[in-house]
């Protein structure tokens, strides 16, 4: 199961989740994982060919057993250190509310994802420069959610993030996003 690019495409991500489910089943564990970022863009939107890691948050579980299962998965798929990225927990502290839905259910594993509006608000909040894919992802999400005005975008953001967190970086990001989509969001 060697992958020379180091990236996780949709097929490989699904193989990893299948494998995780099998190990969970063997250990009679139930696990809920909420996936974010590039993982969603790769699995759900099909606009990103691959992601370098799995941005996620785990439900409460026996962490000793889970870490063992994650180590087995890392070995079996020849994954790099950091293939599981729980850094998303930090920006989630700024989220007013989580609006999650089920993406996929296995026998012992349930994958949840935030709805598109929450994901868009999170992309606006992070507004990282390239090589981060926030701009491309926000563009795709605006099209998918049919957001055509700055007002619509700000309403979506206000549902999920305090607007007091919208600073110069986010404003510049939104202006360029509007321009890229063909709208004047000045």
N, C-alpha and C positions, 0 to 999 in steps of 0.2 A: 504494500500500500504506500509506496514511495511517491512523494509529490515534490518534484525538484524546484518548483517555483516558490514554495513556502507559503503559498496562498491557499485559502480554503474556498473552493467554488461550491455551488449549490449541491452538487452530487456528493462531494466529500463531506460537507457539513451534515447532510442527511445520513451518510454512512456513520459518522461520528455519533450522531444522536441515536441511531439504531443500536450501535455498540454500547453506548451508555445505558440505554434501556435494558439490554440483555444483562449487563453487569448488575444493574439495580435489581432486576428480577431475581437473579441468582442469590442476591443478598437480602431479598424480601424488603427492599426499600422503595418508598414512593418519593419522587422528587419533582418539584416545580422549579422551572428555570424561566426567568423573564429575560428575553433577549433584546438587545438594543443595537443602535448604530449600524455599522457595516454588515453585521450578521442579518439584520432585517432587510437591508437594501439588497443583499445578495439572495436571500431566501424568498422574500415576498414580492419585491418590486422588479426583480429580474433586470434591473438597469445597471447593476454593478456585477461584473463577472466573478469577483472574488473578494474576500476580506482576509486580513492577516491574522485576526484573532476573533474570539467569540466574546463580545461585550455582553455581560450578563450579571444577574443577581440570583442567588440560590435561595430557595425557601429554607426554613429551619430544618435541619437534618443532622444526623450523626456525622459530624465533619471528619472524624478520623476515618470512618469507612468511606465517605465520599472522596476524601483526598487519595485514598488507596485506589479507588475506581478511576479517578482522574489521572493518576500516575500510570495505571494500566493502559488507559486510553492514549495517553501521551506516547507511551512506548509502542503500542500496536500501530499507531498511525504516524510514527516518527515525527511528532509535533515538537516545535521549539518551546523553550521556556517562555512563559507568558502567553501561551495559546489560549488560556482562560484569563479574561481581563475583567476584574471586578472594580476597576477604577471608576466605573460609571456611578458607583455609590455616592461619590463626592458631589457631582452635579445634581444627582437626584435629591439631595438635601434642599436644593433651591426650588424644587417643583412644588407647586401649590397642591396639586392633586394628580394621582396616577389614574389613567384611564386605559386599563389593560383588557385584552381579549385573548381567547385561546387561539394559538396558531396551529398546533398539532398535538394530538393526544396519543400516547403509546400506552402499553399495559402498565408501566411503572414510572413513566416520565411524561410530564405535561409541559409543553412549551407555550409560554405566554409572550405577548408583545404589546407595546403601547400602541394605541390607535394612531393613525397618521397625523392627526392634529397635534398630539402630544410630541410625537417624534419631530415634527416641524418646529415646534416651539423650542425643543431641546437643541436642534441644529442652529436656530437663530441665537440662542443663549451662548452656545459654545463658539460659533462664528470663527473657527480656527482658519488660518491661512493654509494654502496648499503646502505640503502634499495631503493634508487632511481633506476629506471629500465632503465636508459640510456644505460647501456652495453647490456642488453638483447634486447632492442629496436634497437640499432645500429646494432647488429648482424642480427636481422630479416630484417632490411632495406638493409643491404649489400647483403644478400642472394636474397632479392626481386629485387634489382637493378642490380644484377649480378656483383658486385664489387669484383674483385679478386686480385687487386694489390694496393699497397700503392699509386702509382701514380694516379690510377683511383679515389681513395678516396680523395686525395689531390686536384684533379681537381674539384671534386664535391664541396668540402669545399670552394675552392677559388671562386666559382660562387656566394656563398651566404654569406661568412664571410671573413673579412680581415685576411689573414694568419698571420698578426702581432699579432693576438689574440691567436694564437696557441702557448701555453706555455708548460711547463714541464708536467702538469697534462694531457693535451690533447695528447701529444706525448706518454706518458705511456699508456694512454687509447687506442690509436690506435695500439700500439705494442701488447697489450694484446688482442685486438679485432682481429687482424690478426692471432695471435697464436690460438685463440679460433676457428677461421674459417678454420684453417689448412694452413695458409700462413705465410711466413717469411716477416714481414713488419718492419724490423730493420732499 
